[in-house]
Amino acid sequence: MNNHRFRLGCLVFLSTIGMVGCDSVKAAFDDILSQQEYIGMPKPSEGFAIENCTLTYNGQVLDYSKPIEQWERVLGAARPASPSSKRQVWDEHGLRVSTRNENGAPSSLTFFFYKYMPYSEKDIAAAYGDQSKTLKRHINEAKPKNVFTSSIWFNGAEISAHWDLNKVNGQMAHYNENNKNWLQEAYAPTIFVANKRCNLKNYPDYRNKEMIFRIDVEQHDRSLVQVFTVGLSLEDL
């Protein structure tokens, strides 16, 4: 791998997510690449797949420049997360999407690997005032009723509820040595982030954007994924 090209990509990546230390990142990446047991997976024809800036489901593209109605043609009908929310939920798939602009185009898609309601009926009943009770109900409604039980193909790697960071990065490295989408710990020990600057020729609506891939893990067991989010910028996640 060209060292100058790696360092340039590393600096762009680190400036985006607030990390430091290109030399240590490169050393870790080279160590992962040297481990031959991490074999990249071929791209599947079914399920969710992410390659560079392209997200597909069963081979059909989910385009972040298109309105949410286009996504519903692929994933089925979604429901509003709450009466006042710009988010949509697919209970069957365990997904939630946030939308942006007047076009209602998605800004981020989140896969929920865990089932948890922020507020129990007891919490809601104990809340002071109808407005507070309603708010807590809406927060609960914003979560899918089911969890995402499958896996996501991500640039040669498999991401599922139980994951191994080194294996995922190793699979991606062996799938494509020029791939800069490897995941690193970001601004918290339970958050891992990768990014990809999109080709404007293929993604004209993504101007001044880049795809951000974020994995949130359990606090006490970082091998357990809570959510995986794919968005157009950090503030959208």
Secondary structure as UniProt FT lines:
FT   HELIX           3..17
FT   HELIX           22..34
FT   TURN            36..37
FT   STRAND          48..51
FT   TURN            52..53
FT   STRAND          54..57
FT   TURN            58..59
FT   STRAND          60..61
FT   TURN            64..65
FT   HELIX           68..75
FT   STRAND          79..80
FT   TURN            83..84
FT   STRAND          87..90
FT   TURN            91..94
FT   STRAND          95..100
FT   TURN            101..104
FT   STRAND          105..112
FT   HELIX           121..126
FT   HELIX           130..141
FT   STRAND          152..154
FT   TURN            155..156
FT   STRAND          157..159
FT   HELIX           165..175
FT   TURN            177..178
FT   STRAND          184..185
FT   TURN            189..190
FT   STRAND          191..197
FT   TURN            200..202
FT   HELIX           204..206
FT   TURN            207..208
FT   STRAND          210..217
FT   TURN            222..223
FT   STRAND          224..231
FT   HELIX           234..236
//
